[in-house]
């Protein structure tokens, strides 16, 4: 479904999803994807206004579209963003349940057992 601005509505339901219970491997893959400052900047842009296209992100960061697309691919493969196709554009949204799952996994590392 498409909202008035032409972007997909699917991103809007993400806030209601429970955090994912991540495996150790999933948490490690996400942490590695977040290890680049540009990817963190992209996630911050998506947090402020979601969904966005590559062009939207390029307009705010001093990067070539191909560079932004590569970073988005890595974030998508890690599961921290979702994409939706609405011809002729592809829209990118945060996958908040995966990010929240990583936050829980990291918080659990700070708790002493027993």
HELIX and SHEET records of a PDB file:
HELIX    1   1 UNK A    9  UNK A   16  5                                   8    
HELIX    2   2 UNK A   24  UNK A   33  1                                  10    
HELIX    3   3 UNK A   37  UNK A   48  1                                  12    
HELIX    4   4 UNK A   54  UNK A   60  1                                   7    
HELIX    5   5 UNK A   65  UNK A   78  1                                  14    
HELIX    6   6 UNK A   96  UNK A  109  1                                  14    
SHEET    1   A 2 UNK A  81  UNK A  86  0                                        
SHEET    2   A 2 UNK A  89  UNK A  94 -1                                        
END                                                                             
